[in-house]
Amino acid sequence: MFVDRVEIELRAGRGGSGCVSFRREKYIPRGGPDGGDGGDGASITLEARSGVNSLAEFANRKFWRAPNGSPGTGSGCNGRAARDLKLFVPVGTSVIDAEHGFVIKDLVIEGDSVIVVRGGKRGRGNLHFKSAQNRTPREATLGGDGETRNVVLELKSIADVGLLGMPNAGKSTLLSVISAARPEIADYPFTTKRPNIGIVRPTLDTSFAIADIPGLIEGASEGIGLGHEFLRHVERAGLLIHLVEPTPSDQSDPLTNYRTIRAELQNYSPELATHDEIIVVSKCELPGADEVRQSLAEATGLEVRMISSATNQGLTELVREIAARLDRMRRATENETEAVRGMLAGNDAHIGSDAAPTTQGETTAAAAGDQPAPTKPRRVPPHLRGLTAQLSDENQPRDFDGQEP
C-alpha cells in the first residue's frame, strides 16, 4: 500500500526521578545522603533514508512513544538514560506541525534528520541538596515530562522531471518505454493510482529521475479527482513534460485540456507554474496530431514536440532535449551558488579588515613582499638587564665598582 500523507502523535520519554537515600554502613555513623539522579528521557528523531518508499508503517500506527529514563538509586548511582527513538521516512518527506501548519523541516537529502520532540530532563537526588545547614536532606526532584507533538508527514517525490497531462494521455506508457519502470497500463482513464518514478540513462555517465503523476482534471487544485492528492509530488521537479493527447476519448478539445492543466498548476502553486516546460503531443500516429501541434504552438509560442510510445517516434530527441535542459539548469544553479559564496567571502574579508586593521610595519612589509613583518622584542628577565647583567664568576659583586663599563 502506497501512503504519502499521514498524521501521527509523537511523545518523548519522561526523565527519571531523583532518589532520596542515606548511606548506612557499619562503622560509618552519619553517612549522609547518597541518592542519585535519574536518567534523561528519550527524544524522537525522524531521518530520511533511501529504500523507504512510503509512509505505510506510520499509517498502521498513529501513536509513537519513546522510552522513559530510569530513576536514580542509592549509593550515588544515577539512573540509565533512555536511548533515543529514531524513525525512518522516505527521502522527500516534509515534517509539518499539525496544530499550526508550519513546516518543521524538509528531509530532501538522504541522512537529513530532525529532532521532533525532546525527552524530559532527569530529576536530581538528595545528594545535590546537602549543605552545612541541611545535612539530612529529604527532598528530590521528579523527572521532567517529555514533549508531545502531532505532526503531519507528507511525501513529495524527488524527481528531476514530472509528467503531466489529462487521464489516458500516455504518461505511464512513455515512462515504461524510456525507463525500466513498469507502471500499470490500461485503455481506461485513471489507471495510475500512485506516482511512479523511473530512472532514464541517456548516456553511460548521465541519468535523471522522471515521475509519472496521476492524471489531472479540472478542479484538481480544489480537491476534485486524484490530482489534488498528487500535485505535491511534482513540486520538486525542475522540468515539466506536458503530454497532450490529440484525440481524447471524451471528445474534448486538446487545446482546452492543455489550458485546464495549466490553470490547475497556477491555482495550486504560482511558483510551480513558472517551472520550465516541454509541450509534447503524444500518440502522434493518430490522425489530427499535426493540426493539434500547430494549434498548441500558435497558442503558446513554444516549440511543440511529437512522440509516439508505440512506434518510438521522437523519443530519442525528447530524451536528449530533457538531458540538455537539465544540464543547463544544473549549471545555472552552480553559478548562482558560486556567486553567493563569492559575496559571502567578500563580506567576511571586509569585516575582517575592519575588525583587525594592519599596523604601519605590517603594511610596509606587505608592500615590500619579501620582508617579513617586524616582531615584538623578546622580554629579557630583570636579572639579565641593567647593572646586574655584568655579574659573573670572574666579576663578583664585591669587585663591582658601581659603574657600567
C-alpha positions as a Markdown table, in Angstrom:
| # | Residue | x | y | z |
|---|---|---|---|---|
| 1 | Met | 0.0 | 0.0 | 0.0 |
| 2 | Phe | 1.4 | 3.4 | -1.0 |
| 3 | Val | 0.8 | 6.1 | 1.6 |
| 4 | Asp | 2.1 | 9.6 | 1.0 |
| 5 | Arg | 0.4 | 11.6 | 3.8 |
| 6 | Val | -0.3 | 10.6 | 7.4 |
| 7 | Glu | -0.8 | 12.4 | 10.8 |
| 8 | Ile | 0.9 | 10.9 | 13.9 |
| 9 | Glu | 1.4 | 11.8 | 17.5 |
| 10 | Leu | 4.9 | 11.7 | 19.0 |
| 11 | Arg | 5.6 | 11.7 | 22.7 |
| 12 | Ala | 9.1 | 11.9 | 24.1 |
| 13 | Gly | 10.2 | 9.9 | 27.2 |
| 14 | Arg | 9.9 | 11.2 | 30.7 |
| 15 | Gly | 13.0 | 11.8 | 32.7 |
| 16 | Gly | 13.8 | 9.5 | 35.7 |
| 17 | Ser | 13.1 | 10.9 | 39.2 |
| 18 | Gly | 15.8 | 11.5 | 41.7 |
| 19 | Cys | 16.3 | 9.2 | 44.7 |
| 20 | Val | 16.1 | 10.0 | 48.4 |
| 21 | Ser | 18.6 | 7.7 | 50.2 |
| 22 | Phe | 21.1 | 7.8 | 53.0 |
| 23 | Arg | 24.4 | 5.9 | 53.4 |
| 24 | Arg | 24.0 | 3.2 | 56.0 |
| 25 | Glu | 27.2 | 1.2 | 56.6 |
| 26 | Lys | 28.7 | -0.4 | 59.7 |
| 27 | Tyr | 31.3 | 1.8 | 61.5 |
| 28 | Ile | 30.3 | 4.8 | 59.4 |
| 29 | Pro | 27.9 | 6.8 | 61.5 |
| 30 | Arg | 26.0 | 9.6 | 59.9 |
| 31 | Gly | 26.9 | 8.5 | 56.4 |
| 32 | Gly | 24.9 | 11.3 | 54.9 |
| 33 | Pro | 22.7 | 11.5 | 51.7 |
| 34 | Asp | 23.7 | 9.4 | 48.7 |
| 35 | Gly | 20.6 | 9.5 | 46.4 |
| 36 | Gly | 21.5 | 9.5 | 42.7 |
| 37 | Asp | 20.0 | 11.4 | 39.8 |
| 38 | Gly | 17.5 | 9.9 | 37.3 |
| 39 | Gly | 18.2 | 9.3 | 33.6 |
| 40 | Asp | 17.2 | 11.6 | 30.8 |
| 41 | Gly | 14.1 | 10.6 | 28.7 |
| 42 | Ala | 14.5 | 9.6 | 25.1 |
| 43 | Ser | 13.9 | 12.0 | 22.2 |
| 44 | Ile | 12.3 | 11.1 | 18.9 |
| 45 | Thr | 14.2 | 11.8 | 15.7 |
| 46 | Leu | 12.9 | 11.5 | 12.1 |
| 47 | Glu | 15.6 | 10.6 | 9.5 |
| 48 | Ala | 15.4 | 10.3 | 5.7 |
| 49 | Arg | 16.7 | 7.0 | 4.4 |
| 50 | Ser | 16.8 | 5.6 | 0.8 |
| 51 | Gly | 15.0 | 2.3 | 0.4 |
| 52 | Val | 12.0 | 3.5 | 2.4 |
| 53 | Asn | 9.4 | 4.1 | -0.3 |
| 54 | Ser | 6.2 | 5.1 | 1.5 |
| 55 | Leu | 4.7 | 6.1 | 4.9 |
| 56 | Ala | 2.8 | 2.8 | 5.2 |
| 57 | Glu | 4.4 | 2.0 | 8.5 |
| 58 | Phe | 3.0 | 5.1 | 10.1 |
| 59 | Ala | -0.5 | 4.6 | 8.6 |
| 60 | Asn | -0.9 | 1.5 | 10.8 |
| 61 | Arg | 0.5 | 3.0 | 13.9 |
| 62 | Lys | -0.6 | 6.5 | 14.8 |
| 63 | Phe | 0.9 | 6.9 | 18.3 |
| 64 | Trp | 4.7 | 6.6 | 19.0 |
| 65 | Arg | 6.1 | 6.7 | 22.5 |
| 66 | Ala | 9.8 | 7.0 | 23.4 |
| 67 | Pro | 11.1 | 5.1 | 26.5 |
| 68 | Asn | 11.4 | 6.9 | 29.9 |
| 69 | Gly | 14.6 | 7.4 | 31.8 |
| 70 | Ser | 15.3 | 5.1 | 34.8 |
| 71 | Pro | 15.1 | 6.6 | 38.3 |
| 72 | Gly | 18.1 | 7.1 | 40.5 |
| 73 | Thr | 19.1 | 4.7 | 43.3 |
| 74 | Gly | 21.1 | 4.8 | 46.4 |
| 75 | Ser | 24.9 | 4.7 | 46.8 |
| 76 | Gly | 25.1 | 7.7 | 44.5 |
| 77 | Cys | 24.1 | 5.7 | 41.4 |
| 78 | Asn | 22.4 | 7.6 | 38.6 |
| 79 | Gly | 19.6 | 6.1 | 36.6 |
| 80 | Arg | 20.2 | 5.0 | 33.0 |
| 81 | Ala | 19.3 | 7.5 | 30.3 |
| 82 | Ala | 16.8 | 6.1 | 27.7 |
| 83 | Arg | 18.0 | 5.5 | 24.1 |
| 84 | Asp | 16.6 | 7.9 | 21.6 |
| 85 | Leu | 13.9 | 6.6 | 19.2 |
| 86 | Lys | 14.8 | 7.1 | 15.5 |
| 87 | Leu | 12.1 | 6.7 | 12.9 |
| 88 | Phe | 13.0 | 6.4 | 9.2 |
| 89 | Val | 11.0 | 8.1 | 6.5 |
| 90 | Pro | 11.4 | 8.3 | 2.7 |
| 91 | Val | 13.6 | 10.9 | 1.1 |
| 92 | Gly | 11.5 | 13.9 | 0.2 |
| 93 | Thr | 9.3 | 13.9 | 3.3 |
| 94 | Ser | 8.1 | 17.2 | 4.8 |
| 95 | Val | 7.6 | 17.2 | 8.6 |
| 96 | Ile | 4.7 | 19.6 | 9.3 |
| 97 | Asp | 3.3 | 20.8 | 12.6 |
| 98 | Ala | -0.3 | 19.6 | 12.7 |
| 99 | Glu | -1.6 | 22.3 | 15.0 |
| 100 | His | -0.1 | 25.4 | 13.5 |
| 101 | Gly | 0.6 | 24.2 | 9.9 |
| 102 | Phe | 4.3 | 25.3 | 9.6 |
| 103 | Val | 7.0 | 23.1 | 8.1 |
| 104 | Ile | 9.4 | 21.9 | 10.7 |
| 105 | Lys | 11.9 | 20.6 | 8.2 |
| 106 | Asp | 12.1 | 19.2 | 4.7 |
| 107 | Leu | 14.1 | 15.9 | 4.6 |
| 108 | Val | 15.2 | 16.2 | 0.9 |
| 109 | Ile | 18.6 | 14.5 | 1.2 |
| 110 | Glu | 19.5 | 11.1 | 2.5 |
| 111 | Gly | 20.7 | 11.4 | 6.0 |
| 112 | Asp | 18.7 | 14.6 | 6.8 |
| 113 | Ser | 17.2 | 14.3 | 10.3 |
| 114 | Val | 15.3 | 16.5 | 12.8 |
| 115 | Ile | 14.6 | 16.0 | 16.5 |
| 116 | Val | 10.8 | 16.5 | 16.6 |
| 117 | Val | 10.2 | 16.1 | 20.3 |
| 118 | Arg | 12.8 | 16.2 | 23.1 |
| 119 | Gly | 12.9 | 13.9 | 26.1 |
| 120 | Gly | 12.4 | 15.2 | 29.7 |
| 121 | Lys | 15.3 | 16.2 | 31.9 |
| 122 | Arg | 16.4 | 13.9 | 34.7 |
| 123 | Gly | 15.4 | 14.6 | 38.3 |
| 124 | Arg | 18.0 | 15.3 | 41.0 |
| 125 | Gly | 18.6 | 13.1 | 44.0 |
| 126 | Asn | 19.0 | 14.3 | 47.6 |
| 127 | Leu | 22.8 | 14.2 | 47.2 |
| 128 | His | 22.6 | 17.6 | 45.4 |
| 129 | Phe | 20.7 | 19.2 | 48.3 |
| 130 | Lys | 23.2 | 18.6 | 51.2 |
| 131 | Ser | 24.8 | 21.6 | 52.8 |
| 132 | Ala | 26.3 | 22.6 | 56.1 |
| 133 | Gln | 22.9 | 23.7 | 57.3 |
| 134 | Asn | 20.9 | 20.8 | 55.9 |
| 135 | Arg | 22.9 | 17.6 | 56.4 |
| 136 | Thr | 20.0 | 15.2 | 56.0 |
| 137 | Pro | 18.0 | 16.5 | 53.0 |
| 138 | Arg | 14.9 | 14.5 | 52.4 |
| 139 | Glu | 14.0 | 16.2 | 49.1 |
| 140 | Ala | 14.5 | 15.2 | 45.4 |
| 141 | Thr | 13.1 | 16.4 | 42.2 |
| 142 | Leu | 10.9 | 14.5 | 39.8 |
| 143 | Gly | 11.9 | 13.9 | 36.2 |
| 144 | Gly | 10.6 | 16.3 | 33.6 |
| 145 | Asp | 7.8 | 15.4 | 31.1 |
| 146 | Gly | 8.8 | 14.8 | 27.5 |
| 147 | Glu | 7.4 | 16.9 | 24.7 |
| 148 | Thr | 4.3 | 15.9 | 22.8 |
| 149 | Arg | 3.5 | 17.0 | 19.3 |
| 150 | Asn | 1.2 | 16.0 | 16.5 |
| 151 | Val | 2.9 | 16.1 | 13.1 |
| 152 | Val | 1.9 | 15.5 | 9.5 |
| 153 | Leu | 4.3 | 13.5 | 7.3 |
| 154 | Glu | 3.9 | 14.5 | 3.7 |
| 155 | Leu | 5.8 | 12.7 | 1.0 |
| 156 | Lys | 6.9 | 14.7 | -2.1 |
| 157 | Ser | 8.6 | 12.6 | -4.7 |
| 158 | Ile | 12.2 | 13.6 | -5.6 |
| 159 | Ala | 12.3 | 13.7 | -9.4 |
| 160 | Asp | 14.1 | 15.8 | -11.9 |
| 161 | Val | 11.2 | 15.6 | -14.4 |
| 162 | Gly | 7.5 | 15.4 | -13.9 |
| 163 | Leu | 5.0 | 14.0 | -16.4 |
| 164 | Leu | 1.7 | 16.0 | -16.6 |
| 165 | Gly | -1.4 | 15.5 | -18.6 |
| 166 | Met | -5.1 | 14.6 | -18.7 |
| 167 | Pro | -6.0 | 11.0 | -17.8 |
| 168 | Asn | -5.1 | 8.5 | -20.5 |
| 169 | Ala | -2.7 | 10.9 | -22.2 |
| 170 | Gly | 0.0 | 8.2 | -22.4 |
| 171 | Lys | 2.2 | 9.2 | -19.4 |
| 172 | Ser | 2.6 | 5.7 | -18.0 |
| 173 | Thr | 3.4 | 4.2 | -21.4 |
| 174 | Leu | 6.1 | 6.8 | -22.0 |
| 175 | Leu | 7.6 | 6.1 | -18.7 |
| 176 | Ser | 7.7 | 2.4 | -19.3 |
| 177 | Val | 9.4 | 2.9 | -22.7 |
| 178 | Ile | 12.2 | 5.3 | -21.8 |
| 179 | Ser | 13.0 | 3.7 | -18.4 |
| 180 | Ala | 12.9 | 0.4 | -16.6 |
| 181 | Ala | 9.8 | 1.3 | -14.6 |
| 182 | Arg | 6.8 | -0.9 | -15.1 |
| 183 | Pro | 3.6 | 1.1 | -14.1 |
| 184 | Glu | 0.1 | -0.3 | -14.6 |
| 185 | Ile | -1.1 | 0.4 | -18.2 |
| 186 | Ala | -4.6 | 0.0 | -19.4 |
| 187 | Asp | -7.0 | 1.6 | -22.0 |
| 188 | Tyr | -9.2 | 3.4 | -19.5 |
| 189 | Pro | -8.6 | 6.7 | -17.5 |
| 190 | Phe | -7.2 | 6.9 | -14.0 |
| 191 | Thr | -5.1 | 3.7 | -14.4 |
| 192 | Thr | -2.3 | 5.2 | -12.3 |
| 193 | Lys | -3.3 | 5.4 | -8.6 |
| 194 | Arg | 0.1 | 6.5 | -7.2 |
| 195 | Pro | 3.2 | 8.2 | -8.6 |
| 196 | Asn | 5.7 | 6.1 | -10.3 |
| 197 | Ile | 9.4 | 7.0 | -10.6 |
| 198 | Gly | 11.8 | 5.7 | -13.3 |
| 199 | Ile | 15.5 | 6.4 | -14.0 |
| 200 | Val | 16.4 | 7.3 | -17.5 |
| 201 | Arg | 20.0 | 7.0 | -18.7 |
| 202 | Pro | 20.7 | 8.9 | -21.9 |
| 203 | Thr | 24.4 | 8.0 | -21.7 |
| 204 | Leu | 26.6 | 5.9 | -19.5 |
| 205 | Asp | 27.6 | 9.0 | -17.5 |
| 206 | Thr | 24.3 | 10.8 | -17.2 |
| 207 | Ser | 20.9 | 9.9 | -15.7 |
| 208 | Phe | 17.8 | 11.6 | -14.4 |
| 209 | Ala | 14.7 | 10.7 | -12.5 |
| 210 | Ile | 11.2 | 11.1 | -14.1 |
| 211 | Ala | 7.9 | 10.8 | -12.2 |
| 212 | Asp | 4.6 | 9.8 | -13.7 |
| 213 | Ile | 1.9 | 11.8 | -11.9 |
| 214 | Pro | -1.7 | 10.5 | -11.9 |
| 215 | Gly | -4.0 | 12.3 | -14.4 |
| 216 | Leu | -5.3 | 15.7 | -13.5 |
| 217 | Ile | -8.8 | 17.0 | -14.2 |
| 218 | Glu | -10.5 | 20.4 | -13.8 |
| 219 | Gly | -10.8 | 21.3 | -10.2 |
| 220 | Ala | -7.8 | 19.2 | -9.1 |
| 221 | Ser | -6.3 | 22.1 | -7.1 |
| 222 | Glu | -9.5 | 22.3 | -5.1 |
| 223 | Gly | -9.6 | 18.6 | -4.2 |
| 224 | Ile | -11.5 | 17.1 | -7.2 |
| 225 | Gly | -10.3 | 13.8 | -8.5 |
| 226 | Leu | -6.9 | 12.3 | -7.8 |
| 227 | Gly | -4.8 | 15.2 | -8.8 |
| 228 | His | -5.2 | 17.2 | -5.6 |
| 229 | Glu | -3.5 | 14.3 | -3.7 |
| 230 | Phe | -0.6 | 14.0 | -6.1 |
| 231 | Leu | 0.1 | 17.6 | -7.3 |
| 232 | Arg | 2.6 | 18.0 | -4.5 |
| 233 | His | 4.7 | 15.2 | -6.0 |
| 234 | Val | 5.6 | 17.4 | -8.9 |
| 235 | Glu | 6.6 | 20.4 | -6.8 |
| 236 | Arg | 10.2 | 19.4 | -6.5 |
| 237 | Ala | 10.5 | 18.6 | -10.3 |
| 238 | Gly | 12.6 | 21.1 | -12.0 |
| 239 | Leu | 11.3 | 20.3 | -15.5 |
| 240 | Leu | 7.7 | 19.5 | -16.6 |
| 241 | Ile | 6.8 | 17.4 | -19.6 |
| 242 | His | 3.2 | 18.2 | -20.6 |
| 243 | Leu | 1.6 | 15.4 | -22.7 |
| 244 | Val | -1.4 | 16.4 | -24.8 |
| 245 | Glu | -3.5 | 13.6 | -26.4 |
| 246 | Pro | -4.6 | 14.6 | -30.0 |
| 247 | Thr | -7.9 | 12.6 | -29.9 |
| 248 | Pro | -9.1 | 12.3 | -26.3 |
| 249 | Ser | -11.6 | 9.5 | -25.6 |
| 250 | Asp | -14.1 | 12.0 | -24.2 |
| 251 | Gln | -14.1 | 14.1 | -27.4 |
| 252 | Ser | -12.7 | 17.1 | -25.6 |
| 253 | Asp | -10.6 | 19.8 | -27.2 |
| 254 | Pro | -6.8 | 19.2 | -26.8 |
| 255 | Leu | -6.0 | 22.9 | -26.5 |
| 256 | Thr | -8.7 | 23.3 | -23.9 |
| 257 | Asn | -7.2 | 20.4 | -22.0 |
| 258 | Tyr | -3.8 | 22.0 | -22.0 |
| 259 | Arg | -5.1 | 25.2 | -20.7 |
| 260 | Thr | -7.1 | 23.4 | -18.0 |
| 261 | Ile | -3.9 | 21.7 | -16.7 |
| 262 | Arg | -2.0 | 25.0 | -16.7 |
| 263 | Ala | -4.8 | 26.7 | -14.8 |
| 264 | Glu | -4.7 | 24.0 | -12.1 |
| 265 | Leu | -1.0 | 24.4 | -11.7 |
| 266 | Gln | -1.4 | 28.1 | -11.3 |
| 267 | Asn | -4.1 | 27.7 | -8.7 |
| 268 | Tyr | -2.2 | 25.1 | -6.8 |
| 269 | Ser | 1.1 | 26.9 | -6.7 |
| 270 | Pro | 2.1 | 30.0 | -8.8 |
| 271 | Glu | 5.8 | 29.0 | -8.3 |
| 272 | Leu | 5.1 | 25.6 | -9.8 |
| 273 | Ala | 3.5 | 27.2 | -12.9 |
| 274 | Thr | 6.8 | 29.0 | -13.6 |
| 275 | His | 8.8 | 25.8 | -13.9 |
| 276 | Asp | 10.4 | 25.0 | -17.3 |
| 277 | Glu | 8.0 | 23.0 | -19.5 |
| 278 | Ile | 8.2 | 20.9 | -22.7 |
| 279 | Ile | 5.0 | 20.5 | -24.6 |
| 280 | Val | 4.6 | 17.1 | -26.2 |
| 281 | Val | 1.8 | 15.7 | -28.4 |
| 282 | Ser | 1.6 | 12.0 | -27.6 |
| 283 | Lys | 0.2 | 9.3 | -29.9 |
| 284 | Cys | 1.3 | 11.2 | -32.9 |
| 285 | Glu | 0.5 | 8.2 | -35.1 |
| 286 | Leu | -3.2 | 9.1 | -34.7 |
| 287 | Pro | -4.9 | 11.3 | -37.3 |
| 288 | Gly | -5.1 | 15.0 | -36.4 |
| 289 | Ala | -1.9 | 15.1 | -34.4 |
| 290 | Asp | -0.2 | 17.6 | -36.7 |
| 291 | Glu | -3.1 | 20.0 | -36.5 |
| 292 | Val | -3.0 | 19.8 | -32.7 |
| 293 | Arg | 0.7 | 20.5 | -32.7 |
| 294 | Gln | 0.2 | 23.6 | -34.8 |
| 295 | Ser | -2.6 | 25.0 | -32.7 |
| 296 | Leu | -0.6 | 24.5 | -29.5 |
| 297 | Ala | 2.5 | 26.2 | -31.0 |
| 298 | Glu | 0.4 | 29.2 | -32.1 |
| 299 | Ala | -1.4 | 29.5 | -28.7 |
| 300 | Thr | 1.7 | 29.2 | -26.5 |
| 301 | Gly | 4.5 | 30.5 | -28.8 |
| 302 | Leu | 6.7 | 27.5 | -27.8 |
| 303 | Glu | 8.1 | 24.6 | -29.7 |
| 304 | Val | 5.8 | 21.5 | -29.5 |
| 305 | Arg | 7.3 | 18.1 | -30.0 |
| 306 | Met | 5.5 | 15.0 | -31.3 |
| 307 | Ile | 6.2 | 11.5 | -30.0 |
| 308 | Ser | 4.7 | 8.0 | -30.2 |
| 309 | Ser | 5.4 | 5.5 | -27.5 |
| 310 | Ala | 4.0 | 2.7 | -29.7 |
| 311 | Thr | 6.4 | 3.4 | -32.7 |
| 312 | Asn | 9.2 | 5.1 | -30.7 |
| 313 | Gln | 9.0 | 8.2 | -32.9 |
| 314 | Gly | 10.6 | 11.2 | -31.4 |
| 315 | Leu | 11.6 | 9.5 | -28.1 |
| 316 | Thr | 15.3 | 9.8 | -28.7 |
| 317 | Glu | 15.1 | 13.5 | -29.5 |
| 318 | Leu | 12.9 | 14.1 | -26.5 |
| 319 | Val | 15.3 | 12.4 | -24.1 |
| 320 | Arg | 18.2 | 14.4 | -25.4 |
| 321 | Glu | 16.3 | 17.6 | -25.0 |
| 322 | Ile | 15.4 | 16.8 | -21.4 |
| 323 | Ala | 19.0 | 15.9 | -20.6 |
| 324 | Ala | 20.2 | 19.2 | -22.2 |
| 325 | Arg | 17.8 | 21.3 | -20.3 |
| 326 | Leu | 18.6 | 19.6 | -17.0 |
| 327 | Asp | 22.3 | 20.2 | -17.6 |
| 328 | Arg | 21.7 | 23.9 | -18.3 |
| 329 | Met | 19.6 | 24.2 | -15.1 |
| 330 | Arg | 22.3 | 22.5 | -13.0 |
| 331 | Arg | 25.0 | 24.8 | -14.4 |
| 332 | Ala | 22.9 | 27.8 | -13.7 |
| 333 | Thr | 22.3 | 26.6 | -10.1 |
| 334 | Glu | 26.0 | 26.0 | -9.7 |
| 335 | Asn | 26.8 | 29.5 | -11.0 |
| 336 | Glu | 24.3 | 31.1 | -8.6 |
| 337 | Thr | 25.8 | 29.1 | -5.7 |
| 338 | Glu | 29.4 | 30.2 | -6.6 |
| 339 | Ala | 28.2 | 33.8 | -6.8 |
| 340 | Val | 26.6 | 33.6 | -3.4 |
| 341 | Arg | 29.8 | 32.1 | -1.9 |
| 342 | Gly | 31.8 | 34.9 | -3.5 |
| 343 | Met | 29.6 | 37.5 | -2.0 |
| 344 | Leu | 29.9 | 35.9 | 1.5 |
| 345 | Ala | 33.6 | 35.6 | 1.2 |
| 346 | Gly | 33.9 | 39.2 | 0.2 |
| 347 | Asn | 31.8 | 40.3 | 3.2 |
| 348 | Asp | 33.9 | 38.2 | 5.5 |
| 349 | Ala | 37.1 | 39.7 | 4.2 |
| 350 | His | 35.6 | 43.2 | 4.6 |
| 351 | Ile | 34.5 | 42.5 | 8.1 |
| 352 | Gly | 38.0 | 41.0 | 8.9 |
| 353 | Ser | 39.8 | 44.1 | 7.6 |
| 354 | Asp | 37.6 | 46.4 | 9.7 |
| 355 | Ala | 37.9 | 44.4 | 12.8 |
| 356 | Ala | 41.7 | 43.9 | 12.6 |
| 357 | Pro | 43.4 | 46.9 | 10.9 |
| 358 | Thr | 47.0 | 46.5 | 9.9 |
| 359 | Thr | 49.8 | 48.4 | 11.5 |
| 360 | Gln | 52.3 | 50.6 | 9.6 |
| 361 | Gly | 55.0 | 48.0 | 9.9 |
| 362 | Glu | 52.7 | 45.3 | 8.5 |
| 363 | Thr | 51.6 | 47.5 | 5.7 |
| 364 | Thr | 55.3 | 48.2 | 4.7 |
| 365 | Ala | 56.1 | 44.5 | 4.9 |
| 366 | Ala | 53.1 | 43.6 | 2.7 |
| 367 | Ala | 54.1 | 46.2 | 0.2 |
| 368 | Ala | 57.7 | 45.0 | 0.1 |
| 369 | Gly | 56.6 | 41.5 | -0.5 |
| 370 | Asp | 59.9 | 39.8 | 0.6 |
| 371 | Gln | 60.4 | 41.4 | 4.0 |
| 372 | Pro | 58.6 | 39.9 | 7.0 |
| 373 | Ala | 56.6 | 42.0 | 9.3 |
| 374 | Pro | 58.6 | 43.2 | 12.4 |
| 375 | Thr | 58.1 | 41.2 | 15.5 |
| 376 | Lys | 58.0 | 42.5 | 19.1 |
| 377 | Pro | 61.3 | 42.3 | 21.0 |
| 378 | Arg | 61.7 | 39.4 | 23.3 |
| 379 | Arg | 61.3 | 40.3 | 27.0 |
| 380 | Val | 64.6 | 39.9 | 29.0 |
| 381 | Pro | 64.4 | 38.9 | 32.7 |
| 382 | Pro | 65.3 | 41.7 | 35.2 |
| 383 | His | 68.4 | 39.9 | 36.4 |
| 384 | Leu | 69.8 | 39.8 | 32.9 |
| 385 | Arg | 69.5 | 43.5 | 32.1 |
| 386 | Gly | 70.9 | 46.7 | 33.7 |
| 387 | Leu | 73.9 | 46.7 | 36.0 |
| 388 | Thr | 73.4 | 43.1 | 37.2 |
| 389 | Ala | 74.0 | 41.8 | 33.7 |
| 390 | Gln | 77.8 | 42.3 | 34.2 |
| 391 | Leu | 78.0 | 39.9 | 37.1 |
| 392 | Ser | 79.7 | 36.6 | 36.5 |
| 393 | Asp | 82.1 | 34.1 | 38.2 |
| 394 | Glu | 85.0 | 36.4 | 37.3 |
| 395 | Asn | 83.2 | 39.6 | 38.2 |
| 396 | Gln | 81.8 | 39.2 | 41.7 |
| 397 | Pro | 79.6 | 41.9 | 43.4 |
| 398 | Arg | 82.5 | 42.8 | 45.7 |
| 399 | Asp | 84.6 | 43.7 | 42.7 |
| 400 | Phe | 81.8 | 45.7 | 41.2 |
| 401 | Asp | 82.6 | 49.5 | 41.3 |
| 402 | Gly | 79.0 | 50.7 | 40.6 |
| 403 | Gln | 79.8 | 52.0 | 37.2 |
| 404 | Glu | 78.8 | 50.5 | 33.8 |
| 405 | Pro | 81.8 | 49.7 | 31.6 |
